[in-house]
Structure formats: structure tokens, C-alpha cells
Amino acid sequence: MHIWIDADACPRAAKELVFKFALKRKLDVIMVAGQPQIKPALACVRLIVVESGMDAADDYLVEQAQPGDLVICSDVPLADRLVKKGVDALDPRGKEFDSRNMGERLAVRNLMTDLRDQGQMGGGQPPYGEKEKQAFANALDRLLTRLARPA
């Protein structure tokens, strides 16, 4: 099993939690980004910087991640592509993406995008704080435990 991170948009605190879990569970982490990132000096962590371009990192993640892997991403369309491929996906705020909730998550994302485009709503997500970090840690632990079980 590999843990993949859509590194451009993932909060640093969430990345650091992934690294701790990976060390504890002896897992490999692959950060995929469209621009250079700071990679920790850990043997279990690799950084792949893809050529810049619209959705280049997303395309790489979908091509490379396999069922049994976990991808950390906040991009709902990317998560939809991964879930359709049978790859588990988790957002950095602890919300799991799955086939049961993807339709709703896409609909809400599209509605919010439309409202922002019309000027009826501002900004993106609230700041990433302790509550979000704890929810992510709990969900990550639960998901990694489930993925480690033999099928």
C-alpha cells in the first residue's frame, strides 16, 4: 500500500500527520505536485513534481494510484476519478470520499463554485485548525487500519 498526497493543496499539518503515520506503520508516501515542495528527510517519503499544466498532478495520481492505495486530496473531481478506479481517497479535514457520497460531494462542490462565480459567496474553506487536524488523524488511522486488513 502507498499513501499518495496531492501536495499542492494539502495543508502542511496534514502532510506531517501522514508522515508520522507512515513511519509508524512502515508505509511509503508519495507527494505529487505541480510545483516544487519541501520534502522531509525521510526515506519513506518521495516527491514527484510533474510538468506544469492543468490537472497534470491529478492525472498523474489517477494513472499511478492503485486499488489498496490511499490518496489524500481535497479536490472533489480528482477524488471522483480515484473512487471510480477503486482507490480510497480522504480529504485533509477527515472526510472520506466513497461511491456512496461522491454524487452529493460533486453537487455541493459545483453549487459552491457557481455561487462564488456569481459573486454570491466568497472565499474557500475555513482555516485548518486543531479540530480539522484531529478529525483527519482519526479518519486516517481508521482508513489505514481498514486498508491493512487482508481482503
SEROZA-90032 format. One line per 10 residues: their letters; for each residue z, x, y of C-alpha. Coordinates in Angstrom, 2 decimals. Last residue first. Example, Ala and Ser with C-alpha at 12.3 -4.5 7.8 and 13.67 -1.06 7.14 Angstrom:
<pts>
sa	7.14 13.67 -1.06; 7.80 12.30 -4.50 .
</pts>
This chain:
<pts>
apralrtllr	1.91 -9.25 -8.93; 4.40 -6.40 -8.81; 6.77 -6.70 -5.86; 6.12 -4.24 -3.05; 4.25 -6.84 -0.98; 7.27 -9.18 -0.93; 9.65 -6.39 0.12; 7.21 -5.27 2.80; 7.00 -8.83 4.11; 10.77 -9.37 4.30 .
dlanafaqke	11.41 -6.00 5.95; 8.61 -6.55 8.46; 9.84 -10.07 9.25; 13.39 -8.85 9.92; 12.23 -5.87 11.99; 9.83 -8.08 13.99; 12.52 -10.66 14.78; 14.84 -7.82 15.83; 12.24 -6.28 18.15; 11.42 -9.67 19.66 .
kegyppqggg	15.10 -10.35 20.44; 15.62 -6.79 21.71; 12.81 -7.06 24.24; 9.01 -7.10 24.46; 8.22 -8.62 27.85; 6.69 -12.12 28.00; 3.16 -12.62 26.68; 0.10 -12.85 28.89; -0.44 -13.57 32.52; -1.07 -16.74 34.45 .
mqgqdrldtm	-1.87 -20.36 33.76; -4.05 -22.95 35.44; -6.51 -20.35 36.74; -9.37 -21.85 34.75; -9.73 -18.64 32.70; -5.97 -18.67 32.03; -6.15 -22.27 30.76; -9.18 -21.46 28.57; -7.44 -18.40 27.08; -4.31 -20.46 26.40 .
lnrvalregm	-6.38 -23.11 24.63; -8.22 -20.50 22.56; -4.95 -18.85 21.48; -3.42 -22.22 20.62; -6.44 -23.17 18.50; -6.53 -19.78 16.77; -2.82 -19.96 15.89; -3.21 -23.55 14.62; -6.13 -22.66 12.36; -4.41 -19.46 11.20 .
nrsdfekgrp	-1.17 -21.16 10.14; -1.68 -21.99 6.46; -4.07 -19.08 5.76; -1.48 -16.58 6.92; -0.39 -14.68 10.05; 3.26 -13.70 10.09; 5.20 -13.95 13.33; 7.66 -11.11 13.85; 7.00 -10.27 17.51; 4.80 -7.28 16.63 .
dladvgkkvl	2.34 -9.64 14.86; 2.07 -9.56 11.10; -1.03 -9.47 8.91; -1.48 -9.54 5.13; -4.98 -8.75 3.87; -6.80 -11.34 1.75; -10.18 -10.92 3.48; -9.80 -14.28 5.23; -6.36 -13.08 6.37; -7.95 -9.98 7.90 .
rdalpvdsci	-10.62 -11.90 9.83; -8.01 -14.36 11.12; -5.72 -11.48 12.13; -8.55 -9.99 14.19; -9.13 -13.37 15.90; -5.36 -13.58 16.62; -4.97 -10.09 18.13; -1.26 -9.25 17.98; -1.64 -6.73 15.19; 0.36 -5.04 12.44 .
vldgpqaqev	-1.79 -4.83 9.31; -0.26 -4.85 5.84; -2.02 -3.63 2.70; -2.00 -5.45 -0.65; -5.52 -6.78 -0.05; -7.47 -3.96 1.58; -7.67 -2.56 5.10; -10.73 -0.38 5.78; -13.51 -2.71 6.95; -11.23 -5.15 8.78 .
lyddaadmgs	-9.36 -2.31 10.48; -12.59 -0.58 11.50; -14.00 -3.80 12.96; -10.82 -4.34 14.97; -10.92 -0.76 16.28; -14.55 -1.20 17.37; -13.89 -4.66 18.87; -15.96 -3.98 21.99; -16.74 -0.31 22.13; -15.03 3.01 22.10 .
evvilrvcal	-15.55 5.21 19.10; -12.59 5.01 16.78; -9.39 7.00 17.18; -7.68 7.32 13.81; -4.06 8.37 13.84; -2.18 9.23 10.67; 1.51 8.74 9.91; 3.24 9.73 6.65; 3.40 13.41 7.60; 5.47 12.60 10.68 .
apkiqpqgav	5.02 14.37 14.00; 4.64 11.10 15.88; 1.17 10.28 17.15; 0.70 9.74 20.88; -2.46 7.71 21.36; -6.08 8.50 22.25; -8.31 5.46 22.88; -9.94 2.84 20.68; -7.02 2.90 18.31; -6.16 2.75 14.63 .
mivdlkrkla	-2.70 3.84 13.51; -2.48 4.47 9.79; 0.95 4.36 8.21; 1.64 5.64 4.70; 4.62 4.38 2.75; 7.70 6.18 1.41; 10.01 3.16 1.73; 12.49 4.76 4.14; 9.81 6.77 5.94; 7.55 3.73 6.25 .
fkfvlekaar	10.40 1.52 7.51; 11.25 4.07 10.21; 7.58 4.46 11.22; 7.14 0.67 11.41; 10.20 0.43 13.65; 8.76 3.10 15.96; 5.48 1.19 16.18; 7.37 -1.98 17.17; 9.26 -0.12 19.92; 5.97 1.37 21.20 .
pcadadiwih	4.46 -2.09 21.66; 1.21 -2.66 19.73; -1.88 -3.25 21.85; -3.85 -0.02 21.39; -2.30 0.77 18.02; -3.75 -1.95 15.81; -1.37 -0.66 13.15; -2.14 -0.31 9.45; 0.55 -0.16 6.81; -0.79 1.12 3.53 .
m	0.00 0.00 0.00 .
</pts>
